[in-house]
Amino acid sequence: MTADEIRQAFLDFMAERGHVIIPRSPLIPRDDPTTLFTGSGMQPLLPYLLGEEHPAGSRLADSQTCLRVQDIEEVGDNRHTTFFEMLGNWSLGDYFKEEQIPQIWTFLTERVGLDPDRIYVSCFSGDPAHGIPKDDEAAGIWTGLFMAAGVSTGTFDAGTEEHAAAVGTDGARIAFYGKKNWWCRGGSADDMPVGEPGGPDSEIFYLFPDVEHDTSYGEHCHQNCDCGRFIELGNSVFMEYRKTETGFEELPRRNVDYGGGLARIAAAAMDSPDVFRINLLWPIIERLQELSGRSYDDETRAMRVVADHLRGAVFLAVDGVQPSNKAQGYVMRRLVRRAIRFAFDLGLEENFFAEVVPTIGRIYEAHYPEVAEHAEYVLRVLAKEEQAFRRTLRKGLKQLKAYRATGVTGTELFLLSDTFGFPVELSTEEAHRQGIAVSEDWRAEFDEQLDAQRLRSQRATTLHV
């Protein structure tokens, strides 16, 4: 199944089970000043997860476009992207674990056709300090599903001797983790914002047995290992709690929040650990191969970065963002300029956005027609930024190489940003790529230079007035 077929199959599957299909929300949150981007499927639904009634009812589903830039430097491996789609379903005070877990199992194994013997899961090990119990209920439901499919199963607690003994055996099917299986926007029960919902989650992984475990990530491979042998397909969050000033209280109603990575499910369906080979990304890679005359196998990381960043920039432009030095515009500028930098390594030194952006439009025109409708506008926005940065790219790279012997401090990084238009994160990344030392206190010095420039600008404006 292609990603498009899986997306539609999911929406149809959920509609058959009484879910109302809701449209995607923009990448720029409408009523959430705490974050720059829509980074998860649940984010636009936060008020309803806290108890507000949703106009469409208590069973909802969608495919939500998301953007997360905290993993930007991990883009280039086989599974991380900044832009992605989350297949989501929600129960707002309706069903709970006993219905959610079996229906996701049915979708993945029967509708998508994934091999049950390669599915592994994780559950919450509990948090005694906050009075939150171990999620034996979810583990019990999974055990029943595995047994009914004729798949050997068993549980183990991560980080224990039992863990080391169980990993790599058929019995290591259900793993218990701590904060990795606690879901909230703060990341852990201690860091969870007061007033927000959270709860234990159960994550689903797919095993790619031909991928060899990299022992630099630990002696034993397991579900949450970063070596790429296991890829997380999605998770079901069972929202039962709300953070208070003194601890936790139970929500007025229990909710389910499921998010499944469309690209990862599609990769599993084609039995490939490489999400960039699915039909939402591979046409971009093919176009880059045509334009550069280079092969994906030889230029894997560069092509992955360019494909991902351009796709994210296209959707940002569709949702009204333009490159700038502030907030969402700064992140968009960073994506675009990072894509140009990696394209430079591919030998694409002329303006190439006009050759690639239409490919992205064709990929998404059926399900997200707004991409095709805004194609000319998007291309103007991106081409303008591309032209501006290319004028200084060579000079900036040359200037950075001049620091090879001495290394760079915050002052030099500010110069690269102010004079050559290099976002500071791109400069530090490029310095590391070239083996150029970066001072430990560069951030403080960079901020000092930036504050001084702002002060000079304010004085100039005052004098002018």
N, C-alpha and C positions, 0 to 999 in steps of 0.2 A: 504494500500500500504506500502511496505517496503521502507526503505531509498534508496536502490538500484533501485527499481522501480520508485520512485519519481525522482531520479537523471536522469535516462534515459528518463522519461516522460518530464522533463523540457527541456532537450537538444533536444528531438524530437519536442516538442512544439515550441521552438524557431527556429529550423531549418525550420519548416513549414512556419514560418513568415520571412524567408529570412536571418536568422542569420547564420554566419559561426561559426562552433564549433571549438574553439581553445584549445590546450592542456594546462594542468596546468603548472604554473611556479614553480620552486623549492621553498622550504621554505626559502632559503637563497637568498635574492635579488641579481640579477646580476649587476645592474647598479645604485644602490641606497645606498650610504654610510651613509645616515642619519638614517637608521633603521637596526636592526639586523635581523629581520624576515619579511616575507611576512605576513602581518597582516590583509589584506583585499583583496577582489577580484580585486579592482580597482588599487591597488598599481603597479602591473606590467604594467598597461595601462596608467600610468600618462602622458608620453610624448604625447600620442594620444589624451588624454582628453584636453591637452593644444594646440592642433592644428596640430600635426604631422600626416601624413597620415599612416594608418595602412595597411600593405600589404594585409590583408584579406578583407578589405573593411570597410564600415561604420556601419554594423550590426554584432555584435559579441556576443557569449555566451560561457560559460564554467562552470565547477565545479572546484573551486580553493581551494586547501588545504591551511590552514592558521594556524598561531600560535600566540597567544597573552598571554603573561605571566603577564601582569599588573593585571589580575583578578585571579591570581593563588590561592590566599587565599579564594576566593569565590567558588572554585571548591569543591564540596561536597554538594551544594544545588541542586535543581532539574533541573537546566538549564545551569549552567556555565561549560565550558570546556576550557582548554588552546588550544587544537587542535580541529579544526572544518573545515567543508567544506562549502564554500559559493557558492550557485548557482547564477550565474551572467549573466546579459545581458546588452549590451551597445548600445547606439545609438550615433554615432560620427557625429553630425551635420545632422542627418536624422530626425527621428520622435521625439516628445517631450511628454508633459504630456497627451495630448488628446489621444495618442495611448498607452503610457506606462501603465497608471493606469488601463484601461480596460483590457489589455492583462494579467497583473498580477492577476487581479480579476478573469478572466476566467480560468487561470491556477489553482489557488487555489480552486475555487469553483466547476469547472467542471472536470478538469483533476484529481486533488487530491481528490475532493469530500468534502471539508470542509464546514461546516454549515455557510451560510452567516449571520445568526442571531447571531453568536458568533464572528464575525469579527468586530474589532474596529480599528480606524486609528487615526493618528495625522498629523498635518500640521504646517507649520512655521507661527508664529504670527507676524513676521516682525521685523526689526531693524531700527527704525527711525534715530538713531545716525549715521548709515552708509548709510542711504538713500535706504534701502532695504525694499520693501513693504510686507505686509501680503499676504500669498498665498491663496487668495480666489478662485483662478482658480482651484487648486487641490481639495480644499474642495467642490467646485461645481461639479466637475466630480465624486467625491465619493458620493455625495448626490444623483446624478442621478442613479448611480449603485445600491445603497441601495434601493432606491424607486422602481426601476425596479424589484428588487428581493422581493419586498413586505416587506422590513425590515424598521421599524421605525428609523428615524435618526434625527440629529440636531447637532449644534455646540456649543462649549463653550470655553472660554479662561481659561487656567490652572492658578491656583493660585488666582482666584477671588472668590467673593461671588457666582457668577454664577456657577463657578466650583463646589463649595460645594453643591449647590442645584441640580446640574445636575448629578453628579457622582452617579452611581448605578441605574440610570433610563434608559429607552430605548432611551431617547433623547440624552444621552451622548455618541453618536456614533463617533463624530469627535471632537477631542480636538486640540486646538492651543497651542503650546509651543514655547518658545523662543529658546535659544541656543541648547536645546535638539533636535530641528529640523533644525539645521543649520549644514551642513556637510562640514568638511575640516579636514585635518590632524592635525591641531593645536588644534581642539576641540571647538573653538569659533572664531568669526570674529576678535576679538582683538588679539588672539594668533595665528591666521592663518599665516603661513610663506609667506613672500613676494614672488610673482611670481607663487604661486600655485593656482589651481582652487578650487572652492567651490560653495555652493548654498543651497537653501532650500531643505529639503527632506520631504518625506511623509512615515511614518512608519506604518506597519500593525501588529496588535496584535490579539491574539486569547484568548478568555475568557474560563477559566475553572471554571464554577459556583460552583462546589463542593468544591473548595479550599476556606477556610474561610480567610477573610481579617485579617491580623495581624495589630492591631492598633498601634503597636510600629513604624510602617512605616508612620503613619499619620492617622488622624481620618477617612478620606474618601479614598477609593480605587479608582484608576484611571489607565489609560493606562500605565503610566510610574511608577507605584507603584512597589516596590521591594518585595512585599509579595509573589509573585508567582502566583497570581490569573490570571493576564494577562501575557502572554509570547509573546515577540516580535518575529515575524516570519521573518521579513525582511524590507528593506526600499528602496525606489526609490529616488535617489539624482538627482536633476535637476540642473546641473552645468551651471550656467549662468555668473559667475563672476570670476575675477582674482584679487588677492590682489596686490596692488601697494604700493609704499613708501608713498603715500598721501591718500590712501583710496581704492576704488574698481573701476574696469572698467569691462565692459561687455566683455565676451569672443568673439573671432571672430565667433564662432559657438556654439550653445547651445547643450549640451550633456546630455544623460541619463546614469546613473550608478545605476543598481539594484543589491543588494546583499540579498540573502535569505538564512537563516540558514537551511541547509539540515536536521540536527538532530531535530531542533525544528518543522519544517514542518512535519517530519515523526512522531514525538510525537503527534502533533495535529491530524494527520491522524488516529492514533490508540487511540485517545481520552485519552491520558495520559499526565499529566503535567510533567512527569519524562522522560527526554531525555535519561537517561541511560537504559531505557527499549527497545529502538529501536534496530534493528538487527545489527547495527554497533558497539554497546557497550555491549548489553546483553550477547552475547556468552563469553565475557571476564569476566563479572560478574559471569556467571554460572561456569566458570573454577575456579575462585577464591573460590566460594562456595565449589566446589568439593575438592580443595586442602586444604582448611582451616577447613572444617567441620562446618563452621559458616553460618548463613543465612544473606541474603542481608537486610532483614527487621531489623535485630539486629545490623548489622555492615554497615549501609548504607553509611555513610560518608567515612569511610576507603576504602571500595570497590570502591566507585566512584573515589576517588583520585588515587588509584592504577591503575584502568582501564584507566582513562584519561591520566595520566602521562606516562604510558608505551606506549600507542598508540602514543603520541606525540614524545617520544624518538625514537620509531621505525621509524617514518617518517623522523626525523632529521638525523638518521643514514643512511637511504636510500638516502637522499640528501647530504651526504658527511660530516656530522658533527660528531666529536668525543668528548667525555667528556674531559674538560680541565679546566684551571683556567682563561680563557680569553674569552670574547665576547660570540659567540654562544655556544661554548663548555662549558662555565660556566653555562649557562642556561640549557643546556642538563644535565650537572652533577647535577644541582639542582633538575631537574625533576626526574632523576633516583634515587637520594638519598632520595628525599621526598617520592617517591613510596615505597622504601625499608623500610623507617621509618613507614609508615602506614601499610605495610604488616606485620611488626613486631607486630603491635597491633592485627593482625588477627592470630597470632601464626605461621606465615610463616617465620621461622627463618633460614631455609636452602635456598640454591639457588633455586629460583622458576622461574626465567626468562625463562629458557629453557622449562618450562611447559606452559607458557602463551604466549610468543612471537609467536609460530606457530599458535595459534588461531587468532592473529591479522593478520597474513599473509593470512590465509584462508578467513577472512572476506573481504579483499580488493583485492584478487588476480584477480578477474574478471575485475574490472574497473581500478585498478592500478597494472598491472602485475609486475612493478618494485619492489614492496614489496616482492613478492614471489621470484623473480629472485635474490634478494640480501639477502635472508633469512639467509643463513649461515654466511655471513659477519656481518649482523646486530646482530645476536645472539652472535657472538664472541665479538663485541664491547661492548654490554650491559652486557654480563656475566663477562667480565673483570672488568668493573666498579662495578658491584654488589659484586664480590668477594673482591675487594679492600675495599669497604665501610663496608661490614659485619665484617671484621676483627676488625674494631674500633668502630662499632655501640654500642655494649654493654658498652665498656669502656667510650665512650663519654657520653652516657646517665647517667652512674653512676657518672661521673665527674660533669655533670650538676646538678644532684640532691644534690651534695655536697654544692652547692651554695644556697640551699633553704632558709637557715637562713639569709644569708648576701646579697643575690641578686647578679646580675651580672653587670659588667661594660664592657667597650670596651676591657679592658685587658683580662678578662676571655673569652669574645667572640672570641678574636683573638687566645687565646690558644686552644679553641675548634676547630677553623678553621685550625690552623697551625698544631696541634698535632693529632687531631682526624678526620680531614677531614669533619667537619660539615660546610657547607656553612652558612655564618653568618645569612642569612634570616631564615634558618631552625633552628638555635640555638635560635633566638629571638622568633620564633613561638613556639618552644618546651617549652621555658621558660614560655611563657604566658599560655600554656596548663597546665603546672604543678604549676601555681600560684607563679612562681619565679619572683621577682621584677627585672626590667631592668632599669638601670639608664637612665635618659633623654638625657644625652650627650654621650651615648655609641658610636655613630657613629664617632664623632671627635676623641675619644680616640682610637677606633679601627683603624681608618685611620692613626693615629700617629704611632701606633705599626706596621702597614703594611709598612709605609714609612721607618721606622727604619730597618725593616727586609730587604727591598730592598737595602738600603744603605750598610748594612752588606754584602749582597750578591755581590754587585758591588765591594766592597773592597776586598773580598775574590777572586773574579775573577781576579782583577788587580794583586794581590800578586801571584796568580798562574801563570799568564802569565809572 
